[in-house]
C-alpha cells in the first residue's frame, strides 16, 4: 500500500480473531520501501528496541 509523502508516523496493529488468543511463534518483518519496487527483506544493522537513533 502507498503511504503519503507527508506522513510523520505509522502504526501497525496486529489483531487476533481467536475467541481465546494463544501465543504464536514467528517473525514479523516490516520493511518500508521508497518508490514502486519491493526488495527482499534484509535484517537491519541495529536490532535493539531503541533502534538506530
C-alpha positions in Angstrom: 0.0 0.0 0.0 1.2 3.5 -0.6 1.9 5.9 2.3 1.5 9.6 1.7 4.8 11.5 1.4 3.9 13.9 4.3 3.3 11.0 6.8 5.3 11.5 10.0 4.2 8.4 12.0 2.9 5.0 11.2 1.1 2.5 13.4 0.8 -1.3 12.9 -1.9 -3.2 14.7 -1.8 -7.0 14.9 -5.3 -8.3 15.7 -6.3 -11.8 16.7 -9.6 -13.2 15.6 -9.4 -16.2 18.0 -12.1 -16.3 20.8 -9.2 -17.1 23.2 -6.0 -15.8 21.8 -3.0 -18.1 22.2 0.7 -17.4 21.9 2.2 -17.7 18.4 5.8 -18.1 17.4 7.1 -16.4 14.3 8.7 -13.4 12.7 7.0 -10.1 11.7 9.2 -8.4 9.1 8.1 -4.9 8.3 10.0 -3.0 5.6 9.2 0.4 4.1 10.2 1.0 0.6 10.8 4.2 -1.3 9.3 4.0 -4.8 7.3 1.2 -6.5 9.9 -1.6 -6.3 9.7 -4.1 -3.4 13.1 -5.7 -2.4 13.9 -8.8 -0.5 13.8 -8.3 3.3 17.1 -7.6 4.9 17.9 -7.7 8.6 18.6 -4.2 9.9 22.1 -3.3 11.3 20.6 -2.2 14.6 18.0 -4.5 16.2 17.7 -3.1 19.7 14.4 -1.8 20.9 15.9 1.7 20.9 16.6 1.4 17.2 19.2 3.2 15.2 19.0 6.6 16.9 
